[in-house]
Amino acid sequence: RMYYASFYAASALLLNEHHNVSTHQGVKQQLGLHFVVTGKLSRDMGKYFSQIFEARHSSDYDDFISTTVEEIDEYYPKAQKFIEAVEGLLKP
């Protein structure tokens, strides 16, 4: 759920800047290109999105994967910060 909250926030940010992306990988790439590389989002935010993207991909496609409470506790505050950063960029 943290991934999808972050994914939809990133998608909204890209759409707000007229970057139409149709895949999860595309959102990750375009977010990096248009927001991380340009400094609009920090490298830490880009790293978080890449990490949670990989975690979601593994949970969907790998045979045996489990998420620990520690991993959730690590990602949750990062997800909140990511969404807050995106909200800041979306506000006029």
N, C-alpha and C positions, 0 to 999 in steps of 0.2 A: 504493500500500500504506500509505503514511503517513496518507492520508485515511481509509482504512477502519479502521486502528488507532484513530485519533482518533474516528471516527464511532461505533465500537462501544464505546469508553470513554465517550463522551458518552451513548450510548443506555443503558448500564448505570447511569450516574449518574442519569439521568432515571427509569428504572424503579425504582431503589432508593428514589426519593422518590415513587413511585406516579404518575408522569407517563407515560402510555402514548402513544407517538408512532409513527406508521406510515410517515412519509416522511422523506427526507433534509432537505427544507426544514423540516419540522416539528421535527426534532431541532435544527436550527440556531436556529430561532425560540424554542423552549422552553428551550434551553440559555441563550440570552441573557436571557430573561425570568426564569427561576428561579435562575440562578447568576451571571450577569454583572451584571445590574441590582442584585441583592441584595448583591453584593460577595463572594460565596462563591468566585467565580473572578474573576481580574483582567480588566480591560479588554483587556490584551495577549493573554490567553488567548482571549477572545471574538473579538478581531481576527484572531488566528491561525486559529481555526476557520473564520471567514468567508472568509479568504483561501484556505485549502486546499480549502474547499467549492467556491469559484468555480473553482479550478484543476482540480479533479476534474470539475466540470460541463463546463468547456471541453474537457477531454481526451476526455470521453465524447460530446459533442454537436457540437462545432465540426468543420468539415471538415479543416482542416490545423492541427495544434498539435504542438509539440515542447517537451520539457522539457530545460532545460540542466543541466549539472552544478552550475552556480552556484545555480540555483533549488533543486535537491535539497539542496545544502550549506546553504542558508538555512533550508529547512523542517525538516530532520532534527532539529536540536537543539530547535526549537520543538515538534515533535511529542513528543519525549522529555519536555520540561517539561510539556506539556499532559497527557500520560498520567500522569506523576508527580503532578500537581496533582489529577487526578481520583481517582487511587488514594488520595491523602491524604483526600479527602472521603468515600470509600467505607469507610475503616477506622473501626471503632467508637471 
